[in-house]
Amino acid sequence: MEEGALGYGLSEEVLRRAEARGLPVRVIPSYRDYPFPFRPWPELLTWGKRRLFLIRYSGRFFRPCPGTVRYLCCGYRIFHFGEGCPLDCSYCILQAYLNRPGLKLWGNLWEEGWPELEEALRKARASGRILRVGTGEFADSLALEPLCGVAEELSRRFVEVEAPAMLELKTKVALTGGFLERLPKSPRIILAWSMNSFRMSEEEERGAAPLEERLRSAARAAERGLSVAFHFDPLILFPETVEAYLEVVDRIFAAVPSERIVWISLGTLRHLPELKEIAEERFPKTRIYTGEFVTGLDGKRRYFRPLRVEVYRRIYARIREHSPEVCVYLCMESPEVWRKALGFSPIERGGLPRMLDEAARRVCGI
């Protein structure tokens, strides 16, 4: 823990929970000046998975999703509570995106971060415009929950401020320890699971809950009256096949009533050029980077467009067999890909943000 983070609410909560678990705690002058081991970056990433830093954050807590240039973005907003993830997926973009190791939580989140979000909620209430907020952009929303309680506290505060807004908690973990029962019974809280095929989940998502457990958790959340979402991102086209993902779609609709699903997103594997080398050193058995890729308009490596279109088209068709209403959207794709894969472009329906706002109204009761 940084000296500058001492005394803040989240810092004290993490200290209390860490001490109850017998975890060692050390106070340091600052994270910036911490003497990290002199090791290659891939090794430092692995080292950092086992160390949590409590930091006094000085940046913006509430911000737009960074998105990417030249592709359609959804207008998402992020409540930035920390960085890094104790799970270890071979495709995780954070391996190349973040430049310092370790798991990080902002000790001053409630004192200096929450007021930013609270003000945005009040503005949304005054204007009537829907606000879609999430915490899973730079960290798994729930992976550190037993140590910090951020999602539980945030959900409670979020619901207390009556506004046309929804909070999405995106994760790859299962719900345990009575967490679900402590959340407010509000459809404005969306519990969202990142999904993959059964094989890719087992081989490439180290530390994540098995898909069966994610599906059981989603079913429990829906039964309790919360909203649910699913994100197939990234879809991996080699060595996996489209049929493997169709099976997971069928399992989703067998587990969760379609009227409780706010949206399902689809996105294929894409990565910064430097991620391939980092990931293959950390995961010697992975084969997901051996497929054929081209450089996209945003500089990331992507599958060829015809391959992306075909997988989107088939998964979208299977979803529509189960439900004509569930909102389906593509993550960071061009209008041309939308039109070829789904038969329409978001522009024809008022834009992607409007599509998601309408889904939030329908399912979340906003």
Buried (B, 14 or more C-beta within 10 A) or exposed (E): BBEBBBEBBBBBBBBEBBEEEEEEEEEBEEBEEBEEEEEEBBBBBEBBBEBBBBBBBEEEBBEEBEBBEEBBBBBBBBBBBBBBBBBBBBBBBBBBEBEBBBBBBBBBBBBBBBEBBBEBBEEBBEEEEBBBBBBBBBBBBBBBBEBBBBBBBBBBBBBEBEBBBBBBBBBBBBBEEEBBEEBBEBBBBBBBBBBBBBBBBEBBBBBBBEBEBBBBBBBBBBEBEBBBBBBBBBBBBBBBEBEBBBEBBBBBBEBBEBEBBBBBBBBBBBBBEEBBEBBBBBBEEBBBBEBEBEEBEBEBBBBEBEBBBBBBBBBBBBBEEBBEEBBBBBBBBBBEBBBBBBEEBBEEEEBBBEBBBBBBEBBBEB
